Amino acid sequence: MHLGRNDKNMNLARKIILLSLILLLGACANYKTEEVKQVKEKKLYSSIGFALIYADGLYELGGIDTKLNRNQVIDNKLNNEHIIAMHSSLKKNTLITIINPETLKVVETKIFKKANYPKIFNIVLSRKIATVLELDMNNPYVEVLEVKQNKTFIAKEGNTFKEEKNVAEKAPIDAVMMDDLSENPLDRKKKLNKKNNFILVISDFYYRNSAENLKQNLTKKTQTDSFSVKKIKDNRYRLFAGPFENFNALKSIYISLNNLGFEDLNIYKE
């Protein structure tokens, strides 16, 4: 039986339509596959504030009264003779860099454990790290940076200690390079003798009125007049507390703001 011309044309049309549908479905599948591959890069942790220098008395029962269970300041222990640190949110073995902004000394290490501790501190450090960084124990001000693995890290300190070398050799980093930090000794002495002024940043606002309204509200609730509003740039106004001369001076206002629901407040040095 022979097909007529019309039947042949209809078969050809069906084949074309079927082929078009197959190509279209394949293109959609490839598009979806491409979409799945697009993953946002993780934002690395960074913080500037005061470190809590570990001591056994902070872990033992009957320590300083805080909101932690059983009146402990810290709920985990570490060895003060090792270059190790604990953090409340960073996972164990996270590679970090700890910098003393005053001396520009740097320690590279990994998070030893996660721990709970008062939010006024941005990290818990062993006394060994505090000694290496030459921290002022009354004002242990540090910068903490999470280091992206398998990337070159540029340190800010020319003196590499033996313990730091061991950490660097074990860490999964392609290279460690040292900046030349040579400067006039007199300039360094002036920098170290400079008076400390710390400010507690609460929030930035688009409108000045919004910042002023919150300032008045916080002044009433905390019964202090340490709040100020400063214009950072056009349409950006910063509400902050301070300046404070030392850590102890800002501690009470920090705790008061925490109790009002303000968390993860940044402390900056002027």
Buried (B, 14 or more C-beta within 10 A) or exposed (E): EEEEEEEEEEEEEEEEEEEEEEEEEEEEEEEEEEEEEEEEEEEEBEBBBBBBBBEEEBBBEEBEEBEBEEEBBBBBBBEBEBBBBBBBEBEEEBBBBBBBEBBBBBBBBBBBBBBBBBBBBBBBBBBBBBBBBEBBEEBBBBBBBBBEEEEEBEBBBEEBBEBBEEBBEEBEBEEBEEEEBEEEEEEBEEEEEEEBEBBBBBEBBEEBEBBBEBBEEBEEEBEEEBBBBEEEEEEBBBBBBBBBEBBEBBBEBBBBBBEEEBEEBEBBBE
